[in-house]
């Protein structure tokens, strides 16, 4: 059983990571295309976009849960569309009231069509998740994987074309991101035979609707929402704080260092993906399996951090550009590499808690994340290295609290 478990982990490493690899290579091309100040603006926009996209993180779980409870396809379609409309309305209200404040706080006034770009990204992302998940069970799993990774491929090709033509400017890159979302949405609708499925769904309109308590769904999703917030908010709040506190040059260095540190996270993402699927079906003692994943991961993380420490200048010159090969950048990226390694182990434990039948709400972990945000904001002294150090401390505290709960509750 354990041998098969390990085989699945390594198989997933090569199959699921295609999109992650393309996304990371695209990020490297963008870093090489833009000046340090421009990249600071670019990555700050997408970090802010994340916080507006928080409801998107649980949309897939909402759809899958409703599909398991309700067999009337038209009713599922109607409920999910209602949720999306509510989410979009709330986001529009927030953006309308806070737009000027956000642009001023994070130095985003240079983005000419800030509100339009943000809304387009959010709405397209919602419907992309909606269609890909709602019709997942109508197609083969491999077809689903290929179509859902199409956006990464499209964006990579567009960005590469801009780079080769020396036309990769900030506004163009944002427009390319939106264009990739639109085309990827059309691709997934085509391959998932949307109109045929839609006709099938509408036929269910005449069937009797089932009673469905929305409050039970929201309670079920609360732990998922908090867990996703913990995993992804901590990757983005430090970038925004650096943008608002430090110079554009230093925040650009920090943003690029953050991207550098995420290479190890992207490579390990597939392990956490299959970990959720495998552990959920394991009847044996789950502690043994999570310990096995730690035994596999920790030596790899140690090797990666040691290699970067001794060969950082060479790695920076290969992946990024000589303009980033500074003492400050090396210090920041080395610290963030350690922090990201800790966050990988943290993500494994969070996924294990999500496989439990009884909901786990991550109260301590949520409190740690909020405190980390406040402390980083108040005491960063406009120094990006301090922000990176706070990130390392907070991620270590997060992992420690989860290990404590793991020993007590699992």
C-alpha positions as CSV (number, residue, x, y, z in Angstrom):
1,X,0.0,0.0,0.0
2,X,2.8,2.5,0.9
3,X,4.7,1.6,-2.2
4,X,1.7,2.4,-4.3
5,X,1.2,5.6,-2.4
6,X,4.7,6.8,-3.1
7,X,4.4,5.8,-6.8
8,X,1.2,8.0,-7.0
9,X,3.1,10.9,-5.5
10,X,5.9,10.8,-8.0
11,X,3.6,10.2,-10.9
12,X,1.5,13.2,-9.9
13,X,4.7,15.2,-9.6
14,X,5.3,15.0,-13.4
15,X,1.7,15.0,-14.6
16,X,0.0,17.7,-12.5
17,X,2.9,20.1,-12.5
18,X,2.8,21.0,-16.3
19,X,0.6,24.0,-15.6
20,X,2.7,25.1,-12.6
21,X,5.9,24.8,-14.6
22,X,4.5,26.9,-17.4
23,X,3.2,29.5,-15.0
24,X,6.6,29.8,-13.3
25,X,8.5,30.0,-16.6
26,X,6.1,32.8,-17.6
27,X,6.8,34.6,-14.4
28,X,10.5,34.4,-15.1
29,X,10.0,35.9,-18.6
30,X,8.0,38.7,-17.1
31,X,10.6,39.5,-14.5
32,X,13.3,39.6,-17.3
33,X,11.0,41.8,-19.4
34,X,10.2,44.5,-16.8
35,X,12.3,46.9,-14.8
36,X,12.5,46.3,-11.1
37,X,10.0,49.2,-10.4
38,X,7.6,47.9,-13.1
39,X,7.7,44.4,-11.7
40,X,6.9,45.7,-8.3
41,X,3.7,47.2,-9.8
42,X,2.8,44.0,-11.6
43,X,3.2,41.6,-8.7
44,X,1.4,44.0,-6.3
45,X,-1.6,44.1,-8.6
46,X,-1.9,40.3,-8.7
47,X,-1.3,40.1,-4.9
48,X,-4.2,42.5,-4.4
49,X,-6.3,40.5,-7.0
50,X,-5.8,37.5,-4.8
51,X,-7.6,39.0,-1.8
52,X,-10.6,39.9,-4.1
53,X,-10.5,36.3,-5.3
54,X,-10.8,34.6,-1.9
55,X,-14.4,33.4,-2.7
56,X,-13.0,31.7,-5.8
57,X,-10.9,29.4,-3.7
58,X,-14.0,27.6,-2.4
59,X,-16.2,27.7,-5.5
60,X,-15.0,24.3,-6.6
61,X,-15.8,22.8,-3.3
62,X,-19.2,24.4,-3.3
63,X,-20.0,22.9,-6.7
64,X,-18.8,19.5,-5.8
65,X,-20.6,19.5,-2.5
66,X,-23.9,20.6,-4.1
67,X,-23.5,17.9,-6.8
68,X,-23.3,15.3,-4.1
69,X,-26.4,16.5,-2.3
70,X,-28.7,17.5,-5.3
71,X,-29.3,15.3,-8.3
72,X,-31.3,17.9,-10.2
73,X,-28.7,19.4,-12.6
74,X,-30.8,22.5,-13.4
75,X,-31.2,23.2,-9.7
76,X,-27.4,22.9,-9.3
77,X,-26.8,25.2,-12.2
78,X,-29.3,27.8,-10.8
79,X,-27.8,27.8,-7.3
80,X,-24.2,28.2,-8.5
81,X,-25.1,31.0,-10.8
82,X,-26.9,32.7,-7.9
83,X,-23.8,32.4,-5.7
84,X,-21.6,33.8,-8.5
85,X,-24.0,36.8,-9.0
86,X,-23.9,37.5,-5.2
87,X,-20.1,37.2,-5.1
88,X,-19.7,39.6,-8.1
89,X,-22.1,42.1,-6.6
90,X,-20.3,42.2,-3.3
91,X,-16.9,42.6,-5.1
92,X,-18.3,45.5,-7.1
93,X,-19.6,47.2,-4.0
94,X,-16.3,46.8,-2.2
95,X,-14.3,47.9,-5.2
96,X,-16.5,51.0,-5.8
97,X,-16.0,52.1,-2.2
98,X,-12.4,51.2,-1.7
99,X,-10.8,51.7,-5.2
100,X,-9.2,55.1,-4.4
101,X,-8.0,53.9,-1.0
102,X,-6.4,50.7,-2.5
103,X,-4.7,52.6,-5.3
104,X,-3.3,55.1,-2.8
105,X,-2.3,52.6,-0.2
106,X,-0.4,50.3,-2.5
107,X,0.9,52.9,-5.0
108,X,-1.2,51.5,-7.9
109,X,-2.3,54.9,-9.3
110,X,-0.2,54.3,-12.4
111,X,-2.6,51.6,-13.6
112,X,-4.9,53.5,-15.9
113,X,-7.8,51.0,-16.0
114,X,-7.3,49.5,-12.6
115,X,-11.0,48.8,-11.8
116,X,-11.7,47.4,-15.3
117,X,-8.7,45.0,-15.2
118,X,-9.6,43.9,-11.7
119,X,-13.3,43.2,-12.4
120,X,-12.5,41.3,-15.7
121,X,-10.0,39.1,-14.0
122,X,-12.4,38.3,-11.1
123,X,-15.4,37.5,-13.2
124,X,-13.5,35.5,-15.8
125,X,-11.9,33.5,-13.0
126,X,-15.2,32.8,-11.3
127,X,-16.8,31.4,-14.5
128,X,-13.7,29.5,-15.5
129,X,-13.9,27.6,-12.1
130,X,-17.6,27.3,-12.5
131,X,-17.7,25.6,-15.9
132,X,-14.6,23.5,-15.4
133,X,-15.9,22.0,-12.1
134,X,-19.6,21.8,-12.9
135,X,-19.0,19.6,-15.9
136,X,-15.9,17.7,-14.6
137,X,-17.8,14.4,-14.2
138,X,-19.0,14.5,-17.8
139,X,-15.5,14.1,-19.3
140,X,-12.4,12.0,-18.8
141,X,-10.1,13.2,-16.0
142,X,-7.1,13.7,-18.4
143,X,-9.2,15.9,-20.7
144,X,-10.1,18.0,-17.7
145,X,-6.4,18.4,-16.7
146,X,-5.4,19.4,-20.3
147,X,-8.2,22.0,-20.7
148,X,-7.8,23.5,-17.3
149,X,-4.0,24.0,-18.0
150,X,-4.7,25.7,-21.3
151,X,-4.7,29.2,-19.7
152,X,-1.1,28.7,-18.5
153,X,0.0,27.6,-22.0
154,X,-1.8,30.5,-23.7
155,X,-0.3,33.1,-21.3
156,X,3.1,31.6,-21.7
157,X,2.9,31.8,-25.6
158,X,1.6,35.4,-25.5
159,X,4.2,36.6,-23.0
160,X,7.0,34.9,-24.9
161,X,5.8,36.6,-28.1
162,X,5.8,40.0,-26.3
163,X,9.2,39.4,-24.9
164,X,10.7,38.4,-28.3
165,X,9.2,41.5,-29.9
166,X,10.4,43.7,-27.0
167,X,6.9,44.8,-26.3
168,X,6.4,43.3,-22.8
169,X,5.1,46.4,-21.0
170,X,3.0,46.4,-17.8
171,X,-0.3,47.2,-19.5
172,X,0.3,44.7,-22.3
173,X,1.0,41.9,-19.8
174,X,-2.2,42.6,-18.0
175,X,-4.1,42.6,-21.2
176,X,-2.5,39.3,-22.2
177,X,-3.5,37.8,-18.9
178,X,-7.2,38.7,-19.5
179,X,-7.0,37.5,-23.1
180,X,-5.6,34.2,-21.9
181,X,-8.5,33.8,-19.5
182,X,-11.1,34.5,-22.2
183,X,-9.6,32.0,-24.7
184,X,-9.1,29.3,-22.0
185,X,-12.7,29.7,-21.0
186,X,-13.8,29.2,-24.6
187,X,-11.5,26.1,-24.9
188,X,-12.9,24.5,-21.8
189,X,-16.5,25.2,-23.0
190,X,-15.7,23.5,-26.3
191,X,-14.0,20.4,-25.0
192,X,-16.6,19.9,-22.2
193,X,-19.3,20.2,-24.9
194,X,-21.0,23.0,-22.9
195,X,-24.1,23.5,-25.1
196,X,-24.9,19.8,-25.2
197,X,-24.6,19.6,-21.4
198,X,-26.6,22.8,-21.0
199,X,-29.4,21.2,-23.0
200,X,-29.3,18.2,-20.7
201,X,-29.3,20.5,-17.7
202,X,-32.4,22.5,-18.9
203,X,-34.3,19.2,-19.4
204,X,-34.0,18.7,-15.6
205,X,-36.0,21.9,-15.1
206,X,-39.3,20.0,-15.1
207,X,-38.1,17.7,-12.4
208,X,-39.0,18.2,-8.7
209,X,-36.6,20.5,-6.9
210,X,-34.9,19.1,-3.8
211,X,-34.8,20.8,-0.4
212,X,-31.4,22.3,0.2
213,X,-30.2,24.1,3.3
214,X,-27.6,26.7,2.3
215,X,-26.6,27.2,6.0
216,X,-25.3,23.6,6.1
217,X,-23.2,24.2,3.0
218,X,-21.7,27.4,4.4
219,X,-20.9,25.7,7.7
220,X,-19.2,22.9,5.8
221,X,-17.2,25.3,3.7
222,X,-16.0,27.5,6.6
223,X,-13.0,25.3,7.4
224,X,-12.1,25.0,3.7
225,X,-12.3,28.8,3.3
226,X,-10.0,29.5,6.3
227,X,-7.6,26.8,5.2
228,X,-7.2,28.3,1.8
229,X,-6.9,31.7,3.3
230,X,-4.0,30.5,5.5
231,X,-2.3,28.8,2.5
232,X,-2.5,31.7,0.1
233,X,-2.9,34.9,2.1
234,X,0.4,34.5,3.7
235,X,2.0,34.3,0.2
236,X,0.6,37.8,-0.7
237,X,0.2,40.1,2.3
238,X,3.9,40.5,2.6
239,X,4.2,41.7,-1.0
240,X,1.5,44.3,-0.5
241,X,3.0,45.5,2.8
242,X,6.4,45.9,1.1
243,X,4.8,47.8,-1.8
244,X,3.1,50.2,0.7
245,X,6.1,50.6,3.0
246,X,9.3,50.4,0.9
247,X,10.5,52.1,-2.2
248,X,9.4,50.8,-5.6
249,X,12.9,49.4,-6.2
250,X,13.0,47.5,-2.9
251,X,9.5,46.2,-3.3
252,X,10.4,45.1,-6.8
253,X,13.4,43.2,-5.4
254,X,11.1,41.6,-2.8
255,X,8.5,40.6,-5.4
256,X,11.1,38.9,-7.5
257,X,12.6,37.2,-4.5
258,X,9.1,36.0,-3.6
259,X,8.7,34.6,-7.1
260,X,12.1,32.9,-6.8
261,X,11.1,31.2,-3.5
262,X,7.9,29.9,-5.0
263,X,9.8,27.6,-7.4
264,X,10.0,24.9,-4.7
265,X,6.4,25.4,-3.7
266,X,5.2,24.9,-7.3
267,X,7.3,21.8,-7.6
268,X,5.8,20.3,-4.5
269,X,2.2,21.4,-5.2
270,X,1.4,18.1,-7.0
271,X,2.4,16.1,-3.9
272,X,-0.1,18.0,-1.8
273,X,-2.8,17.6,-4.6
274,X,-2.5,13.8,-4.6
275,X,-2.0,13.7,-0.9
276,X,-5.6,14.9,-0.3
277,X,-7.0,12.4,-2.8
278,X,-4.9,9.4,-1.5
279,X,-5.2,10.0,2.3
280,X,-9.0,10.5,2.0
281,X,-9.4,6.9,0.8
282,X,-6.8,5.3,3.2
283,X,-8.4,3.2,6.0
284,X,-5.1,2.6,7.8
285,X,-3.5,5.0,10.3
286,X,-3.2,8.3,8.5
287,X,-0.4,9.5,10.7
288,X,1.9,7.0,9.1
289,X,1.3,8.4,5.7
290,X,1.8,12.1,6.5
291,X,5.0,11.1,8.3
292,X,6.1,9.3,5.2
293,X,5.5,12.5,3.1
294,X,7.5,14.5,5.6
295,X,10.4,12.0,5.4
296,X,10.3,12.3,1.6
297,X,10.0,16.1,1.5
298,X,12.3,17.4,4.2
299,X,15.6,16.1,2.7
300,X,14.6,17.6,-0.7
301,X,13.9,20.9,1.0
302,X,17.2,20.9,2.8
303,X,19.0,20.1,-0.4
304,X,17.3,22.9,-2.2
305,X,18.0,25.5,0.4
306,X,21.7,24.5,0.8
307,X,22.2,24.5,-3.0
308,X,20.6,28.0,-3.2
309,X,22.8,29.3,-0.4
310,X,26.1,28.3,-2.1
311,X,25.1,28.9,-5.7
312,X,22.6,31.8,-5.4
313,X,24.5,34.1,-7.8
314,X,24.7,31.5,-10.5
315,X,21.0,30.6,-10.1
316,X,19.9,34.3,-10.2
317,X,21.9,34.9,-13.4
318,X,20.4,31.9,-15.1
319,X,16.8,32.4,-14.1
320,X,16.5,36.2,-13.6
321,X,18.9,38.9,-14.6
322,X,22.1,40.4,-13.4
323,X,20.2,43.5,-12.2
324,X,18.8,41.3,-9.4
325,X,22.2,39.9,-8.4
326,X,22.6,42.1,-5.4
327,X,23.5,41.4,-1.8
328,X,20.0,42.5,-0.6
329,X,18.2,40.3,-3.1
330,X,20.2,37.3,-2.1
331,X,19.5,37.9,1.6
332,X,15.7,38.3,1.0
333,X,15.4,35.3,-1.4
334,X,17.4,33.1,1.0
335,X,15.1,34.0,3.9
336,X,12.0,33.5,1.7
337,X,13.2,30.1,0.5
338,X,13.4,28.9,4.0
339,X,9.9,30.3,4.8
340,X,8.4,28.8,1.7
341,X,9.9,25.4,2.6
342,X,8.2,25.6,5.9
343,X,4.9,26.6,4.2
344,X,5.1,23.4,2.0
345,X,5.1,21.3,5.2
346,X,2.3,23.5,6.5
347,X,0.2,22.9,3.4
348,X,0.5,19.1,3.9
349,X,-0.8,19.3,7.4
350,X,-3.7,21.6,6.5
351,X,-4.7,19.1,3.8
352,X,-4.7,16.2,6.3
353,X,-7.0,18.2,8.6
354,X,-9.3,18.8,5.6
355,X,-9.7,15.0,5.1
356,X,-11.1,14.6,8.6
357,X,-14.9,13.9,8.7
358,X,-15.2,16.4,11.6
359,X,-14.6,20.0,10.5
360,X,-11.4,21.7,11.8
361,X,-11.6,25.5,11.8
362,X,-7.9,26.5,12.2
363,X,-8.7,29.1,14.9
364,X,-5.1,29.3,16.3
365,X,-3.7,29.4,12.8
366,X,-6.0,32.2,11.7
367,X,-5.0,34.2,14.8
368,X,-1.3,33.7,14.0
369,X,-1.8,34.9,10.4
370,X,-3.6,38.0,11.5
371,X,-1.0,38.8,14.1
372,X,1.8,38.3,11.6
373,X,0.1,40.8,9.2
374,X,-0.2,43.4,12.0
375,X,3.3,43.0,13.3
376,X,4.8,43.1,9.8
377,X,2.9,46.2,8.9
378,X,3.8,48.1,12.1
379,X,7.4,47.0,12.6
380,X,8.9,46.5,9.2
381,X,10.9,49.7,9.4
382,X,10.6,50.0,5.6
383,X,13.2,47.3,5.3
384,X,12.3,44.3,2.9
385,X,14.7,42.0,4.8
386,X,12.7,42.6,8.0
387,X,9.5,41.7,6.1
388,X,11.0,38.5,4.9
389,X,12.2,37.6,8.4
390,X,8.7,38.2,9.8
391,X,7.3,36.0,7.0
392,X,9.8,33.2,8.1
393,X,8.8,33.6,11.8
394,X,5.1,33.6,11.1
395,X,5.3,30.5,8.8
396,X,7.3,28.7,11.4
397,X,4.7,29.5,14.1
398,X,2.0,28.4,11.8
399,X,3.7,25.0,11.2
400,X,4.4,24.6,14.9
401,X,0.8,25.1,15.8
402,X,-0.4,22.6,13.2
403,X,2.1,20.0,14.4
404,X,0.8,20.5,17.9
405,X,-2.8,20.0,16.8
406,X,-1.8,17.1,14.6
407,X,-0.3,15.2,17.5
408,X,-3.4,15.9,19.7
409,X,-6.2,15.4,17.2
410,X,-5.2,13.1,14.4
